[in-house]
């Protein structure tokens, strides 16, 4: 049943979570004003689409849910209500078709984010959503309203309910700067400190050769694992300061926590995941005659380029005279990581408002009528569509929670 026309909500943040909540509320007849500090909404969403808009992932629900790690129990009801399949149906409703790539990731057929965002914004405006850009939330007024800094100066906004969907603390130039932490802290709302997620990591130092010849080189068809965990297949990139890329992003949470706990974390790189250890040992045991070890590695195992350079960089020099030991290095080359790259470079952040500070409707227990959604909640997930799906799902859940609040 639609809400009464007098009901009015304020949404702070024009990313996927805020826009999804705006859709849920406006479809129910609620008057929605959405404020965003940037000149246009959805800027980080558009950036995520550069190189191909990976909107979600097609894997089965149990595996999908597991990507949210320790926050899976809290994310489960949100994803059951609006998971991968529901998100795809919603996209199709905007006139955008999707396809599943070979990795299981789901993309719009044109691989672009902009057409999807344009169609969505048109629908929202047709439903009466008013979007105010260059309007930044800067605090609370004495009468409980929201202080908004606009091009025309500071103003106070009042409404029946408020949604905060302010993102995390990465890519501050796109609007997600984490400044909201202090504003919530002033109201007594608990939070977990923001930390980089889906980020690169630094080593103590690469050699000059490694930096000059291989910084930026892709490390393809490798497997990387932390401690006793099963190594994951994929690819990453050697950087001037360490390593980054999708394979490392998938491990960023446990690697970061190991660094927080122990001061460093050692991952093991399998340079030849398609070859078992005994085959590598047998290949290296063959006589190499007058050939150098580099040529032997190339001729017997096809190991050259950045992989061979990484082996030289990380394996002890004496192991190159011991084929059996060198084979072990090739299959589990230890790389010690000492810190994350700066948070502003990260794709996303961990930390934020804990679910324990919210009720089942995603409303702050400390501030009745104020809801939270999106990346500012304390959850994280790897790239591959999981971040976006979680943001969409939490925005929808918050919108439905606000409708329930308004009814009562």
C-alpha positions in Angstrom: 0.0 0.0 0.0 1.5 3.4 -1.0 2.6 5.7 1.7 0.8 9.0 2.3 2.0 11.9 0.0 3.2 13.9 3.0 5.9 11.3 3.8 9.3 12.5 2.8 12.8 10.9 3.1 16.3 12.2 2.6 19.0 10.1 1.1 22.7 11.1 1.4 24.8 9.5 -1.2 24.2 8.8 -4.9 25.9 5.5 -5.4 24.2 2.1 -6.0 22.9 1.7 -2.5 21.4 5.2 -2.3 19.9 5.0 -5.7 18.4 1.6 -5.1 16.8 2.8 -1.8 15.4 5.8 -3.7 13.8 3.5 -6.2 12.2 1.3 -3.6 10.8 4.4 -1.7 9.6 6.3 -4.7 7.8 3.3 -6.2 5.9 3.2 -2.9 4.8 6.8 -3.3 7.3 8.4 -0.8 8.8 11.8 -1.7 12.5 11.3 -2.1 15.3 14.0 -2.1 18.7 12.6 -2.7 21.9 14.6 -2.0 25.4 14.0 -3.3 28.5 16.1 -2.9 29.8 15.5 -6.4 28.8 17.2 -9.6 27.0 14.0 -10.7 25.9 10.8 -9.0 27.3 7.3 -9.5 30.9 8.3 -10.1 32.5 5.3 -8.4 29.9 3.1 -10.1 31.1 4.5 -13.5 34.7 4.0 -12.6 34.0 0.3 -11.7 32.7 0.0 -15.3 36.0 1.1 -16.9 37.3 -1.8 -18.8 34.1 -3.8 -18.5 31.1 -3.4 -16.1 31.2 -6.5 -13.9 27.8 -6.2 -12.3 27.5 -9.5 -10.4 28.6 -13.2 -10.4 26.6 -16.2 -11.6 28.0 -18.8 -9.1 25.6 -20.7 -6.9 24.2 -19.0 -3.8 26.2 -20.9 -1.1 29.6 -20.1 -2.9 28.4 -16.6 -3.6 27.5 -16.0 0.1 30.8 -17.4 1.3 32.6 -14.4 -0.4 31.4 -12.2 2.4 33.4 -14.2 4.9 32.6 -13.5 8.6 29.8 -11.1 7.5 28.0 -13.8 5.6 25.4 -14.3 8.3 24.5 -10.6 8.2 24.6 -10.4 4.4 22.5 -13.6 3.9 19.0 -12.1 4.4 19.9 -9.1 2.1 21.2 -11.4 -0.6 18.4 -13.9 -0.4 16.0 -11.0 -1.0 18.0 -9.4 -3.8 20.9 -11.6 -5.0 22.6 -12.1 -8.3 19.5 -13.4 -10.2 17.2 -10.7 -8.9 19.8 -8.1 -9.8 20.1 -9.4 -13.4 16.3 -9.3 -13.7 16.2 -5.7 -12.4 18.9 -4.7 -15.0 16.9 -6.4 -17.8 13.9 -4.3 -16.6 16.0 -1.2 -17.5 16.3 -2.5 -21.0 19.9 -3.6 -20.5 20.8 -7.2 -21.4 23.5 -9.2 -19.7 25.8 -12.1 -20.4 27.9 -14.5 -18.3 31.6 -14.5 -19.1 33.9 -17.5 -19.0 34.9 -16.7 -15.4 31.2 -16.7 -14.3 31.1 -13.0 -14.0 28.1 -11.2 -15.3 28.4 -8.1 -17.6 26.0 -5.9 -19.5 26.1 -6.9 -23.2 27.9 -3.6 -24.1 30.2 -3.9 -21.1 29.5 -0.3 -20.1 28.1 1.2 -16.9 27.0 4.6 -18.4 23.9 3.3 -20.4 22.7 1.4 -17.3 23.1 4.5 -15.1 21.4 6.8 -17.6 18.4 4.5 -17.9 18.2 4.1 -14.1 18.4 7.9 -13.4 15.6 8.5 -16.0 13.4 6.0 -14.2 14.1 7.5 -10.8 13.3 11.1 -12.1 10.2 9.8 -13.8 9.2 8.4 -10.3 9.7 11.8 -8.8 13.1 11.4 -7.1 14.8 14.8 -6.8 18.5 14.6 -7.1 20.6 17.4 -5.7 24.3 17.4 -6.8 27.1 19.5 -5.2 25.2 19.1 -1.9 27.4 17.7 0.8 26.2 16.6 4.2 28.4 18.3 6.8 26.6 17.6 10.2 23.6 17.8 12.3 21.6 20.9 13.1 20.6 21.8 16.6 17.0 20.9 15.9 18.0 17.4 14.6 17.9 18.2 10.9 20.7 17.6 8.5 23.2 20.4 7.6 23.8 20.4 3.9 26.5 22.6 2.2 25.2 23.6 -1.2 26.4 26.0 -3.9 23.9 28.5 -2.4 25.3 28.1 1.1 24.5 26.0 4.1 20.9 24.8 4.7 19.0 22.5 7.0 17.0 19.6 5.7 14.2 17.9 7.6 12.4 14.7 6.7 10.5 11.7 8.1 13.5 9.4 7.7 17.1 9.5 6.5 19.3 7.1 4.7 23.1 7.5 4.8 24.7 5.7 1.9 28.1 7.5 1.9 30.5 4.8 0.7 33.7 3.9 2.3 37.0 5.7 2.4 38.7 4.9 -0.9 38.8 7.0 -4.1 38.1 10.2 -2.2 38.3 12.2 -5.4 35.0 10.4 -6.4 33.3 11.4 -3.1 34.0 8.5 -0.7 36.3 10.1 1.8 35.1 8.6 5.1 34.4 12.0 6.6 31.0 10.7 7.8 32.8 8.7 10.5 33.3 11.7 12.7 29.7 12.9 12.2 28.4 9.5 13.4 30.9 9.4 16.2 29.6 12.7 17.5 26.2 11.0 17.9 27.7 8.1 19.8 27.4 5.6 16.9 30.0 2.9 17.1 32.2 2.1 14.1 35.1 0.0 13.0 38.1 2.0 11.6 38.2 2.0 7.8 41.0 -0.1 6.2 42.0 -0.8 2.6 40.2 -3.8 1.0 40.8 -5.2 -2.6 44.1 -3.4 -2.4 47.7 -3.9 -3.4 50.5 -4.7 -0.9 54.1 -3.6 -0.5 57.3 -5.6 -0.1 60.2 -4.3 1.9 62.1 -3.6 -1.3 62.5 -5.0 -4.8 65.9 -5.1 -6.4 66.7 -2.3 -8.9 66.4 -4.8 -11.8 63.0 -5.9 -10.6 61.7 -2.4 -10.6 63.4 -1.2 -13.8 62.5 -4.2 -15.9 59.4 -5.7 -14.5 57.3 -3.1 -12.6 53.9 -3.2 -14.3 54.5 -6.7 -15.7 51.4 -9.1 -15.4 52.0 -12.3 -13.6 49.6 -14.7 -15.4 48.6 -18.3 -14.7 49.8 -18.4 -11.2 48.3 -19.6 -7.9 48.8 -17.7 -4.6 47.9 -18.9 -1.1 48.3 -17.6 2.4 49.5 -20.0 5.2 47.9 -23.4 4.7 45.0 -22.2 2.6 44.5 -23.7 -0.8 46.2 -21.5 -3.4 43.9 -19.5 -5.7 44.4 -19.5 -9.4 44.5 -16.2 -11.3 46.7 -13.3 -12.2 48.2 -10.2 -10.7 50.7 -7.5 -11.4 54.2 -6.8 -10.1 54.5 -3.1 -9.1 57.4 -0.9 -8.2 56.5 -1.3 -4.5 55.0 -4.8 -4.4 52.1 -6.6 -6.0 48.5 -6.0 -6.8 45.7 -7.2 -9.1 42.6 -9.4 -8.9 44.3 -12.5 -7.4 45.8 -10.4 -4.6 42.6 -8.5 -4.1 40.8 -11.8 -3.4 43.3 -12.4 -0.6 43.4 -8.9 0.7 41.3 -9.4 3.8 43.3 -12.3 5.3 46.6 -10.8 4.2 45.8 -7.5 5.8 44.6 -9.1 9.0 47.9 -11.1 9.2 49.9 -7.9 8.8 47.8 -6.2 11.5 48.4 -9.2 13.8 52.0 -10.2 13.0 53.6 -7.2 11.2 53.9 -9.0 7.9 52.3 -11.8 5.9 54.0 -14.4 3.7 52.1 -15.7 0.7 53.3 -18.5 -1.5 53.3 -18.3 -5.2 53.0 -21.3 -7.5 54.6 -20.2 -10.7 53.5 -23.3 -12.6 50.1 -24.4 -11.1 49.4 -26.8 -14.0 52.6 -28.9 -13.3 52.8 -31.1 -10.2 55.9 -30.9 -8.1 57.3 -34.2 -9.3 57.1 -33.2 -12.9 58.9 -29.9 -12.2 61.6 -31.8 -10.2 62.0 -34.3 -13.1 62.4 -31.5 -15.6 65.0 -29.7 -13.6 66.9 -32.9 -12.9 67.7 -33.3 -16.6 71.3 -32.5 -17.6 71.7 -28.9 -18.7 75.2 -29.2 -20.0 76.7 -25.8 -20.7 73.4 -24.0 -20.7 72.7 -21.5 -18.0 70.1 -22.1 -15.4 68.0 -19.4 -17.0 68.0 -21.2 -20.3 67.4 -24.5 -18.6 64.3 -23.1 -16.8 63.1 -21.8 -20.1 63.7 -24.9 -22.2 62.4 -27.4 -19.7 59.5 -25.5 -18.0 58.9 -22.4 -20.2 59.8 -20.3 -17.2 61.0 -16.9 -18.3 60.2 -13.2 -18.1 58.7 -11.9 -14.9 58.3 -15.4 -13.5 61.9 -16.2 -13.9 62.8 -12.8 -12.5 60.6 -13.3 -9.5 62.2 -16.7 -8.9 65.7 -15.1 -9.0 64.5 -12.3 -6.7 63.0 -14.5 -4.0 64.7 -18.0 -4.0 68.0 -18.3 -2.1 71.0 -18.3 -4.5 72.2 -21.7 -3.4 68.9 -23.3 -4.4 69.8 -22.8 -8.1 72.4 -25.5 -7.6 69.8 -27.9 -6.1 67.1 -28.8 -8.7 65.0 -30.5 -6.1 64.9 -27.5 -3.8 64.4 -25.1 -6.8 61.4 -27.1 -7.8 59.9 -26.6 -4.4 60.5 -22.8 -4.8 58.8 -22.8 -8.1 55.8 -24.5 -6.6 55.7 -22.4 -3.4 57.8 -19.2 -3.8 57.5 -17.2 -0.5 56.8 -13.5 -0.9 56.6 -11.4 2.3 54.2 -8.5 2.3 54.7 -5.8 4.9 51.8 -3.3 4.4 48.8 -2.4 2.3 49.0 0.4 -0.3 47.3 3.6 0.8 43.6 3.4 1.4 42.8 6.0 -1.2 44.2 3.6 -3.9 42.1 0.7 -2.7 39.1 -0.4 -4.7 37.0 -0.6 -1.5 37.4 -0.4 2.3 36.6 -2.7 5.2 35.2 -1.2 8.5 32.5 1.3 9.0 29.1 0.9 10.8 28.9 -2.6 12.3 25.7 -4.5 11.8 25.5 -4.8 15.6 24.7 -1.0 15.7 21.7 -1.6 13.4 18.3 -3.3 13.7 17.0 -5.7 11.2 15.8 -2.8 9.0 19.3 -1.4 8.8 18.2 1.5 11.1 20.7 2.8 13.6 19.7 1.8 17.1 21.4 5.0 18.4 19.4 7.3 16.0 15.8 6.1 15.3 14.8 7.1 11.8 18.4 7.1 10.4 19.3 4.1 8.2 22.7 3.0 6.7 23.5 1.1 3.5 26.2 0.3 1.1 30.0 0.3 1.6 29.8 2.4 4.8 28.5 -0.8 6.5 31.2 -3.0 8.0 31.5 -5.8 5.4 33.8 -6.5 2.6 33.9 -8.8 -0.4 36.3 -9.4 -3.3 35.9 -7.9 -6.8 34.0 -10.0 -9.3 30.6 -8.5 -8.8 30.3 -9.2 -5.1 30.9 -5.6 -4.0 28.2 -4.2 -6.3 25.7 -6.9 -5.5 26.2 -6.3 -1.8 25.7 -2.6 -2.2 22.5 -3.0 -4.3 21.1 -5.5 -1.9 21.8 -3.4 1.2 20.3 -0.3 -0.5 17.1 -2.3 -1.3 16.9 -3.7 2.2 17.3 -0.2 3.7 14.6 1.2 1.4 12.2 -1.5 2.5 13.2 -1.0 6.1 12.4 2.7 5.8 9.0 1.9 4.4 8.3 -0.3 7.4 9.4 2.5 9.7 7.2 5.0 7.9 4.2 2.8 8.3 4.5 2.8 12.0 
